[in-house]
Amino acid sequence: MKQKKALFYAISNSKSLDEFGKKVEKDNLYVKNAVALVKDQENAWRKLLEELKEFVRLKAPQKIFEIIDLSNQT
């Protein structure tokens, strides 16, 4: 939700498309929003697969979270 708010404020506080584009690039908002979207989707899958006891298929969301967490540390 934090990333969506940041994008909303960038849009609403920009006087032009060019200004908005510069804010998005400066704050890396497009990447942050993409990561947040993937986290939301994989978290939903993880919860469903845990409920269904699909432990083999559960490895994919777990691996994705590992990769995202590693990339956020650098």
GUMAR-123384 format. One record per residue: z, y, x of N, C-alpha, C in turn. Coordinates in nm, 4 decimals. Atoms other than C-alpha are relative to their C-alpha. Layout:
! GUMAR-123384
SITE       n.zz       n.yy       n.xx      ca.zz      ca.yy      ca.xx       c.zz       c.yy       c.xx
SITE          Z          Y          X          Z          Y          X          Z          Y          X
...
***
This chain:
! GUMAR-123384
SITE       n.zz       n.yy       n.xx      ca.zz      ca.yy      ca.xx       c.zz       c.yy       c.xx
SITE     0.0000    -0.1194     0.0823     0.0000     0.0000     0.0000     0.0000     0.1258     0.0867
SITE    -0.0077    -0.1141    -0.0909     0.0748     0.2321     0.2898    -0.1393     0.0441     0.0463
SITE     0.1348    -0.0317    -0.0470    -0.2854     0.2092     0.4113    -0.0846     0.0623    -0.1104
SITE     0.0740    -0.0576     0.1126    -0.4257     0.2816     0.0657     0.0397     0.1452    -0.0218
SITE    -0.0471    -0.1379     0.0162    -0.2102     0.5934     0.0415    -0.0571     0.0893     0.1085
SITE     0.0547    -0.0786    -0.1108    -0.3266     0.7111     0.3821    -0.1466     0.0336    -0.0258
SITE     0.1403    -0.0234     0.0312    -0.6876     0.6704     0.2752    -0.0140     0.0984    -0.1164
SITE     0.0020    -0.0926     0.1135    -0.6189     0.8479    -0.0555     0.0281     0.1436     0.0464
SITE    -0.0325    -0.1350    -0.0484    -0.4582     1.1434     0.1229    -0.1119     0.0566     0.0864
SITE     0.1129    -0.0473    -0.0807    -0.7475     1.1618     0.3671    -0.1127     0.0492    -0.0900
SITE     0.1061    -0.0404     0.0945    -0.9908     1.1791     0.0742     0.0393     0.1281    -0.0731
SITE    -0.0389    -0.1130     0.0851    -0.7926     1.4206    -0.1384     0.0239     0.1290     0.0781
SITE    -0.0275    -0.1199    -0.0792    -0.7113     1.6597     0.1446    -0.1179     0.0446     0.0848
SITE     0.1196    -0.0379    -0.0759    -1.0643     1.6830     0.2835    -0.0880     0.0904    -0.0846
SITE     0.0862    -0.0942     0.0702    -1.2913     1.9682     0.1921    -0.1464    -0.0439     0.0019
SITE     0.1378     0.0467    -0.0085    -1.6074     1.7820     0.2913    -0.0013    -0.1472     0.0417
SITE     0.0164     0.1396    -0.0401    -1.7390     1.4350     0.3550     0.0131    -0.0136     0.1518
SITE    -0.0103     0.0007    -0.1457    -1.7650     1.5194     0.7242     0.1464     0.0038     0.0450
SITE    -0.1430    -0.0089    -0.0329    -1.3968     1.6171     0.7392     0.0710    -0.1320    -0.0304
SITE    -0.0578     0.1291     0.0362    -1.3026     1.2959     0.5588    -0.0366    -0.1059     0.1042
SITE     0.0449     0.0962    -0.0999    -1.5105     1.0901     0.8027     0.0749     0.0139     0.1313
SITE    -0.0739    -0.0229    -0.1250    -1.3372     1.2495     1.0991     0.1439    -0.0492    -0.0103
SITE    -0.1372     0.0484     0.0201    -0.9933     1.1727     0.9529     0.0059    -0.1529     0.0026
SITE     0.0044     0.1462     0.0044    -1.0908     0.8124     0.8871    -0.0151    -0.0563     0.1410
SITE     0.0209     0.0467    -0.1373    -1.2160     0.7675     1.2431     0.1202     0.0289     0.0885
SITE    -0.1131    -0.0393    -0.0848    -0.9279     0.9555     1.4046     0.1203    -0.0912    -0.0217
SITE    -0.1176     0.0812     0.0322    -0.6610     0.7522     1.2256    -0.0322    -0.1489    -0.0121
SITE     0.0411     0.1401     0.0040    -0.8605     0.4266     1.2368     0.0264    -0.0621    -0.1383
SITE    -0.0355     0.0439     0.1348    -0.8162     0.3980     0.8593    -0.0850    -0.1152    -0.0512
SITE     0.0847     0.1077     0.0494    -1.1126     0.1698     0.7986     0.0473    -0.1356     0.0522
SITE    -0.0506     0.1252    -0.0564    -0.9703    -0.0970     1.0321     0.1353    -0.0346    -0.0616
SITE    -0.1326     0.0242     0.0570    -0.6163    -0.0575     0.9005    -0.0101    -0.0500    -0.1442
SITE     0.0193     0.0446     0.1378    -0.7393    -0.0966     0.5414    -0.0588    -0.1405    -0.0048
SITE     0.0574     0.1346    -0.0049    -0.9451    -0.4030     0.6318     0.1068    -0.1036     0.0339
SITE    -0.1080     0.0916    -0.0380    -0.6448    -0.5666     0.7990     0.0963    -0.0183    -0.1176
SITE    -0.0906     0.0089     0.1151    -0.4247    -0.4861     0.4985    -0.0616    -0.0863    -0.1110
SITE     0.0677     0.0802     0.1011    -0.6838    -0.6387     0.2632     0.0039    -0.1486     0.0351
SITE    -0.0029     0.1403    -0.0432    -0.7067    -0.9599     0.4661     0.1413    -0.0562    -0.0124
SITE    -0.1387     0.0464     0.0124    -0.3274    -0.9837     0.4799     0.0358    -0.0289    -0.1458
SITE    -0.0276     0.0203     0.1426    -0.3023    -0.9440     0.1015    -0.0672    -0.1268    -0.0523
SITE     0.0735     0.1172     0.0482    -0.5696    -1.2051     0.0364     0.0588    -0.1293     0.0559
SITE    -0.0513     0.1221    -0.0619    -0.4325    -1.4589     0.2817     0.1429    -0.0298    -0.0442
SITE    -0.1350     0.0206     0.0512    -0.0786    -1.4058     0.1583    -0.0051    -0.0645    -0.1388
SITE     0.0168     0.0597     0.1329    -0.1934    -1.4861    -0.1955    -0.0423    -0.1465     0.0121
SITE     0.0413     0.1387    -0.0223    -0.3724    -1.7991    -0.0714     0.1159    -0.0844     0.0508
SITE    -0.1125     0.0740    -0.0577    -0.0683    -1.9016     0.1320     0.1008    -0.0402    -0.1079
SITE    -0.0957     0.0290     0.1074     0.1618    -1.8769    -0.1707    -0.0524    -0.1095    -0.0932
SITE     0.0593     0.0998     0.0885    -0.0769    -2.0760    -0.3898    -0.0019    -0.1380     0.0665
SITE     0.0094     0.1278    -0.0706    -0.1307    -2.3474    -0.1284     0.1376    -0.0618     0.0233
SITE    -0.1365     0.0528    -0.0123     0.2450    -2.3781    -0.0727     0.0451    -0.0621    -0.1314
SITE    -0.0370     0.0530     0.1321     0.2991    -2.4250    -0.4466    -0.0701    -0.1327    -0.0288
SITE     0.0779     0.1209     0.0243     0.0257    -2.6890    -0.4582     0.0253    -0.1083     0.1056
SITE    -0.0301     0.0924    -0.1109     0.1629    -2.8563    -0.1436    -0.1268    -0.0446     0.0730
SITE     0.1255     0.0219    -0.0734    -0.1787    -2.8284     0.0228     0.0218     0.0377     0.1463
SITE    -0.0444    -0.0359    -0.1340    -0.0391    -2.8381     0.3745    -0.1134     0.0050     0.1025
SITE     0.1129    -0.0049    -0.0932    -0.3694    -2.9062     0.5507    -0.0758     0.1316    -0.0179
SITE     0.0719    -0.1248     0.0274    -0.5458    -2.6147     0.3805     0.0851     0.1225     0.0320
SITE    -0.0918    -0.1096    -0.0300    -0.2391    -2.3985     0.4474    -0.0120     0.0469     0.1446
SITE     0.0132    -0.0360    -0.1418    -0.3225    -2.3964     0.8190    -0.0903     0.1212     0.0202
SITE     0.0932    -0.1130    -0.0152    -0.6062    -2.1466     0.7704     0.0704     0.1353    -0.0168
SITE    -0.0699    -0.1291     0.0123    -0.3932    -1.8585     0.6309     0.1032     0.0207     0.1113
SITE    -0.0994    -0.0128    -0.1074    -0.1242    -1.9315     0.8906    -0.0676     0.0440     0.1291
SITE     0.0731    -0.0363    -0.1214    -0.3793    -1.9088     1.1727    -0.0474     0.1450    -0.0080
SITE     0.0468    -0.1382     0.0167    -0.5209    -1.5854     1.0320     0.1143     0.0977     0.0231
SITE    -0.1151    -0.0877    -0.0228    -0.1716    -1.4306     1.0246     0.0374     0.0053     0.1479
SITE    -0.0288     0.0021    -0.1436    -0.1152    -1.5396     1.3855    -0.0944     0.0929     0.0754
SITE     0.0999    -0.0828    -0.0681    -0.4373    -1.3718     1.4958     0.0226     0.1477    -0.0308
SITE    -0.0255    -0.1397     0.0372    -0.3618    -1.0524     1.3018     0.1239     0.0524     0.0712
SITE    -0.1224    -0.0425    -0.0673    -0.0102    -1.0373     1.4448    -0.0225     0.0211     0.1483
SITE     0.0308    -0.0159    -0.1418    -0.1427    -1.0867     1.7980    -0.0807     0.1250     0.0252
SITE     0.0852    -0.1186    -0.0208    -0.4053    -0.8151     1.7568     0.0777     0.1294    -0.0226
SITE    -0.0814    -0.1198     0.0239    -0.1439    -0.5696     1.6275     0.0954     0.0286     0.1138
SITE    -0.0916    -0.0195    -0.1123     0.0669    -0.6193     1.9405    -0.0678     0.0715     0.1166
SITE     0.0703    -0.0630    -0.1137    -0.2033    -0.4884     2.1754    -0.0280     0.1437    -0.0253
***
